[in-house]
């Protein structure tokens, strides 16, 4: 236990036979339960986990591969069944510094926040330790997640090293949350809708421990970007229209509308100019005006969103 609260760790694992044992061995003593969710691995991941010799460990096996998000959700449901107070998530590839777990769990156990999330960017060595392509890909997705989720203070959206309070888990509709690699991003969107307090916690990047990544950024970034686009509009409707109306919706609507009209008209007149047609000053001014109005309305909407979520940290 930690601060009088029962703590569990969910370990989603897929083909982690080499590193699952090391991961489990590093989990601190204050953790009461460990749920290893084997997402239909093709190797001996489940057997290695059972052979760890840790009485806290329970292995839950998926019959088919459902994705890392689905594995985490399975662990969350098991934690709810046992009435666990704080549920953390650690990947099975030993890339999450076990020594940081207490710092991530403690603010949740104390009731300071509802959801704590490791941030590998706090350290000045992040640029040196994290592979460059992954660093840049994470930076793009983190920016998009800020806009989609409303958590403008969360700097590292892709981290799966987290801790969540039981009451917050109970409020979430776990069936709606994305079940694959975009899970951390979609999770933040759903947390914002229920006004959960979220905090970044510094964590040291861990690479080169024998892990192998199947993530291909050229596929993942577009896929998660589309996921975040849909999640953004869902959050606007759910939080600012259905649950409690906020005028920032109008600002976003007008911002998007004017921006699209400006872009469409700008592309049209550019093509006409290339084809030899003359452009009037009024047309150019109209394009510029539409684009500027779209930008201003969007920026004001973001400002209102930031102010609305200022206390959720």
N, C-alpha and C positions, 0 to 999 in steps of 0.2 A: 504494500500500500504506500501511497504518497499523500501527505497532508490529510490522512484519514480517508482517502478515496481509493476504491479498488480500481486497478489499472490493467488494461489488456492491450496487447499488441497484435494487430492483424498483419500477417506476412503474406502478401500475394506472391505466388511463385509459378513460373513456367520454365521448365528445363533449366533448373538451377541446382542440379545435382552436385556440382563442384563447390558451390559457395553457400548453400543453405545451412550446412553444419556450422560454418564459421559465423554466419549471421546469427543463428540461434544462440551460439555460445557467448556472443557479446551482449545479449539482452540483459540489462541490469536486474539485480535481485528484487527491487521494489515492484517489479511487474508481477501481477498475480496470475494472469492467463496469457497464453500465446496461441493464436489461431492461425495455423499455416493453411492457406487456401491454395491447393494444387490445381491450377487451371488446365487440367488434362495434359500434363507433361508427357513427353515421349521418352523421358529418361527415368532415372530412379529418384527423382526429387522427393516424392512422398516417403519412400523407404528411408532415405537419408534423414529426413525430418523426424520420423518415428524412432530412428536409431540414435538420436541425439542424447537420449537418456535424461531428458528434462521432463519432470512430471507435470509441468505447467503447459506443455505443448499438446495441442489437439490438432490433428490433421483432418482437413475437410477437402474432399476431392470432387471436382467437377467432372461430369461424364464427358463433356465436350468443351473445347476451348471457347470461352465467352469474352475474354478480354480482361485487362488488368482492373478496369473499373468494376466489372462484374465480380471479380475475386474480392475486391475491397468491400463491396456491398454485401457479399455473403458473410464476410467477417463481421461487418457492422451488425447484421441481423443476429448473428450468433452472440455477439456482445450484449445486444438488447435482451435476448432471451435469458442471459445470465445476470442481468441487472448491473452490468459493469458501469462504473461512474465516469471513467475517462478511457476512451479508446484511441490508441495511437496506431499509426501505419508505418511500417518499415519494409522496404523492398527486400526480396530474398537474395539480391546479388551483392550484399555486403558493401553497397555504395553509400550507406547512410551511417554517419558516425554515431555509434552507440552511446558514446560519452555525452552527446548532446540531447539524448532523449529526456533526461530529467528537466532540462531547461525548457523543452517544448511542452512537456506535460504539466509542469508546475503552475503556470498562469491559468491553465484550464482547471486544475484541481482546486486552486484558490478562488475560483469564480471571477477572476479578473477579466477573462475573455471566454468566448464560447468555442473558438476554433483557433488553434495555433499552428503556424506553418513555417517550416524551416526556410531560411533565405541564405543561399550560398553566395549571394552577391555582396553581402556585408563585408566580407573579408577583402582586403586590398589585393589579395593574390588570386582572386577568382579568375581574372583574365589569363593568368599564367597556368592555373590548374585545370580549368575547364576547356575541352577541345573547342577551337575557335568557331567552327561551323555550328556546334551545338550552342555555344554562348550567344552567337548572333541570332540563331533561330529562336532561342528562349527569349531574347530581348524583344523580338517582333511579337511573339505570342503574348508576352507579359503586357506589352502596350495595348494590344487588342483586348486582352482580358480585363484590363483596367476599365476600358470603355464599356465592355459588355456587362461586367459584374457590378460596377459602381464602387469597388474597393480600390480607390485611387492610391492608397498608401501601401498596397501589397505589391512588392517589387519583383517577386520571382514566382510567377504563377505555376510553373511546371513542376515544382517540388511536390513529391508525394509523401514527404516526411511530415506527418501532421498529427494533431491530437484534437479530439472533439468531445464535448460534454454530452452526457446521456440525454438530458432534456432537449438539447438541440437536435440530436439524432432522431428523437421521437417526433419532433415537429416537421422533419423533412419527409417529402414523399420520395422514398428511395427508389421506387419503380420508375420515376421520371428521369433520374439522373443518368447521363451518358455512361455506357458500360465499357468503353474501350479507352484508348490512350488519351483522349480529351477529357477524361474524368475530372482531373484537378480543376480545369477551367470551368466546366459546367457546375461542379460542386460549389464554386465561389458564387456563381450566378444564383443558385438555389438558396445559398446561405444569405445572400443580400436581400432576397425577397422576404425572408422571415426576420430580417434585421438582426442577424447574428453578429456579435463582435468578433473581429478577426485581427490577429496580430502576427507580424513577422518576427521570427526568432533567429538570431545569427547561428549559422551552422557551417562547419568546415567542408569544402568540397572534397570528395573522395573518388579518385580515379586510378586506374592502373592496378587494380587488385585482382585482376583475372576475369573481370566482367566482360561480357560482349553485348553490344547493343544492336538490336534489329531495327532501330528507328531510322527511317530515311526521311530527312528533312524536306526534300523536294515533294514528298507525298504527304507528310504529316502537317506541314505548315498550311498548305491550301485546305486540307480537310478540316483542321481545327479552326481555321479562319472562317469557313462556312458555318461550322458548328456555332462559333461565337456570334456570327451575324444573326442566326436564328435565335440564339439565346438572348441576345440584346433586345430584340423586338418582343420576345416572350416576357422578359423582365419589365419592360416598359408597360406592357399591357397589364401584367399581373400586379406589379407594385404601385404604379402611378395612375392606373385607370380603375382597376377592379377593387383593389384593397383600400386605396386612399388616393384620391385624385390630386395631381400636382401639375401646375401649368407648364412645367418644363417639357411635357409631351408636345405641346404646341410648338415650342421652340425647335425641338428635334424634327417635327413634321415639316415646318417651314424651312428649316435648314437643309434637310434632305431634298425637299421639293425644289427649292431655288438652285441648289447645287446641280441637281440632275438637269433642270431646264437650262442652266448656264452652260453645262458641259455639252448637252445635245445641240444647243444653238451654236456654240463655239466650234464644234466639230463640223456642223453643217456649213457654216460660213467659210471655214478654212478650206473645205473641199471645193466649194463654189469659187473661192479665190484661186485655188490651184488650177481650176478649169478655165480661168480667164475672166471671171465675172468681177465687176467692181463692187467694192464694199462701201456702204455709207457710214459716216461718222456715228449716226444714231444707232446702227446695228452693233458697232464695236462697243459703244457706251453701254448698250443694253446687256451685252454678254458680260462685260466687266461688272456691271451693277448686280446682275443675278448671282455671279460667283462671289462677290463681296458680301452680299446679303446672306447667301447660303452659309458662308464661312462664319459670319458674325452670329447668326442664329444658332449654328451648331456649337460655337464656342460658349455662348451664353447658356445653352442647354447643359453642356458639360460642367460649367461653373455651378449651376443650380444643383446638378447631380452630386457634385463634390460636397456642396454645402449640406445637402440632405443626408449624406452618409458620413458626415464629419465625426459623429460620435460613435461610429461602429468600429472602434479600434481599441 
